[in-house]
Amino acid sequence: MARQTFTAAQVLTAAQMNTLQDSVWSDDVNTQTGTSYTLVLTDAGKQVTMSNASASILTVPPNASVAFAVGVRIVIIQLGAGSVTLTAGAGVTVSSASTSLAMTQYQTAVLVKQATNTWIATLGSGGSSVSGDSDQIVLGTQVFG
């Protein structure tokens, strides 16, 4: 969603509120059980879970194939025993402070689109437990990631 400028006394339409809510908060989960998956436009703002006992690859596609809006966040959750490697599609750059884009079981990652073919990946700790409502945890990751 493009950043909007709001003015005093402006009333948001239902469509604007839905778009705002979808861009920040989503209970929607796209469950993947195969060994390879390429993100699709409907993954924007969602959680993508990867669950396979074998090593898997999640590909971030080029903008020419899937035109995510700049600023989109996608949460990846690795549930399976096999590792999941985040991979950049042709012409895509995925940058991270982490030295590896391989996720272990129960590890999370937040992908944020920064420019046309530029993404930032923030990988969380693997194998840790967090108590509380999962929606709150994901929102915290999206906002404070």
C-alpha positions as CSV (number, residue, x, y, z in Angstrom):
1,M,0.0,0.0,0.0
2,A,1.4,3.4,-0.9
3,R,1.8,5.8,1.9
4,Q,-1.1,8.2,2.2
5,T,-1.2,11.7,3.7
6,F,-4.3,12.3,5.9
7,T,-5.6,15.6,6.9
8,A,-7.5,16.8,10.0
9,A,-11.2,15.8,10.0
10,Q,-10.7,13.4,7.0
11,V,-12.9,10.4,7.2
12,L,-11.5,7.1,6.0
13,T,-13.6,4.9,3.7
14,A,-14.2,1.3,4.5
15,A,-12.0,0.4,1.6
16,Q,-9.1,2.5,2.9
17,M,-9.5,0.9,6.4
18,N,-9.5,-2.6,4.9
19,T,-6.3,-1.8,2.9
20,L,-4.6,-0.3,6.0
21,Q,-5.6,-3.3,8.1
22,D,-4.4,-5.8,5.4
23,S,-1.0,-4.0,5.1
24,V,-0.3,-4.2,8.8
25,W,-2.3,-7.0,10.3
26,S,-3.2,-10.3,8.8
27,D,-4.4,-13.5,10.2
28,D,-4.2,-15.1,6.8
29,V,-1.8,-18.0,6.5
30,N,-0.6,-19.6,3.3
31,T,0.4,-23.1,4.3
32,Q,3.1,-24.7,2.1
33,T,4.1,-28.3,2.4
34,G,6.3,-28.9,-0.7
35,T,10.0,-28.4,-1.1
36,S,9.9,-25.3,-3.2
37,Y,7.6,-22.2,-3.3
38,T,7.7,-18.9,-5.1
39,L,5.9,-16.0,-3.4
40,V,2.7,-14.8,-5.2
41,L,0.9,-11.5,-5.0
42,T,-1.7,-12.7,-2.6
43,D,1.1,-13.5,0.0
44,A,1.5,-9.7,0.6
45,G,0.9,-9.0,4.3
46,K,0.4,-12.6,5.1
47,Q,2.2,-15.4,6.9
48,V,3.6,-18.2,4.8
49,T,4.3,-21.3,6.7
50,M,6.8,-23.9,5.3
51,S,6.4,-27.4,6.6
52,N,8.5,-30.2,5.1
53,A,10.9,-32.8,6.6
54,S,13.3,-32.2,3.6
55,A,15.3,-29.1,2.7
56,S,13.1,-26.5,0.9
57,I,13.5,-23.3,-1.1
58,L,11.4,-20.2,-0.9
59,T,12.0,-17.9,-3.8
60,V,11.4,-14.1,-3.9
61,P,10.3,-13.5,-7.5
62,P,11.4,-10.5,-9.6
63,N,9.1,-7.5,-9.8
64,A,8.4,-8.3,-13.5
65,S,6.8,-11.5,-12.5
66,V,5.1,-10.5,-9.2
67,A,4.7,-6.8,-8.6
68,F,4.5,-6.4,-4.9
69,A,4.1,-2.9,-3.7
70,V,7.2,-1.3,-2.1
71,G,6.9,-1.6,1.7
72,V,5.0,-5.0,1.6
73,R,5.9,-7.3,4.5
74,I,5.6,-11.1,4.4
75,V,6.3,-13.2,7.4
76,I,7.8,-16.7,6.7
77,I,7.5,-19.3,9.5
78,Q,9.6,-22.5,9.2
79,L,7.6,-25.3,10.8
80,G,9.2,-28.4,9.2
81,A,12.2,-30.4,10.3
82,G,14.1,-29.6,7.0
83,S,15.8,-26.2,6.5
84,V,14.2,-23.5,4.3
85,T,16.5,-21.3,2.3
86,L,15.3,-17.9,1.2
87,T,16.4,-17.4,-2.4
88,A,16.4,-14.3,-4.7
89,G,14.8,-14.8,-8.1
90,A,16.5,-13.5,-11.2
91,G,17.6,-9.8,-10.8
92,V,16.4,-9.7,-7.2
93,T,18.5,-8.8,-4.2
94,V,17.7,-10.1,-0.7
95,S,19.8,-8.5,1.9
96,S,20.1,-9.5,5.5
97,A,22.3,-8.9,8.6
98,S,22.3,-12.6,8.9
99,T,25.2,-14.4,7.2
100,S,22.8,-17.2,6.0
101,L,19.3,-17.1,4.6
102,A,18.7,-20.7,5.7
103,M,16.0,-21.1,8.3
104,T,15.8,-23.8,10.8
105,Q,12.7,-25.3,12.4
106,Y,10.5,-22.8,14.2
107,Q,12.6,-19.9,12.9
108,T,10.8,-16.9,11.5
109,A,11.7,-14.3,8.9
110,V,10.2,-11.1,7.8
111,L,10.7,-10.0,4.2
112,V,10.2,-6.3,3.5
113,K,10.3,-4.9,-0.1
114,Q,12.5,-1.8,-0.2
115,A,12.6,-1.1,-4.0
116,T,11.6,-2.6,-7.3
117,N,13.8,-5.8,-6.9
118,T,15.3,-5.2,-3.5
119,W,14.1,-6.9,-0.3
120,I,15.4,-7.0,3.3
121,A,15.1,-10.2,5.3
122,T,15.2,-10.2,9.1
123,L,15.6,-13.6,10.5
124,G,14.5,-14.4,14.0
125,S,16.0,-17.0,16.4
126,G,15.2,-20.6,15.6
127,G,13.9,-23.1,18.1
128,S,12.9,-20.5,20.7
129,S,9.5,-20.4,22.3
130,V,7.4,-17.4,22.9
131,S,4.2,-17.4,24.9
132,G,1.2,-15.3,24.0
133,D,-1.3,-14.8,21.2
134,S,0.4,-15.6,17.9
135,D,-1.3,-12.7,16.2
136,Q,0.4,-10.3,18.7
137,I,3.7,-12.0,18.0
138,V,3.4,-11.6,14.3
139,L,2.2,-8.0,14.5
140,G,5.1,-7.2,16.8
141,T,7.5,-8.7,14.2
142,Q,5.8,-6.7,11.4
143,V,5.9,-3.4,13.3
144,F,9.2,-3.8,15.2
145,G,10.9,-6.5,13.2
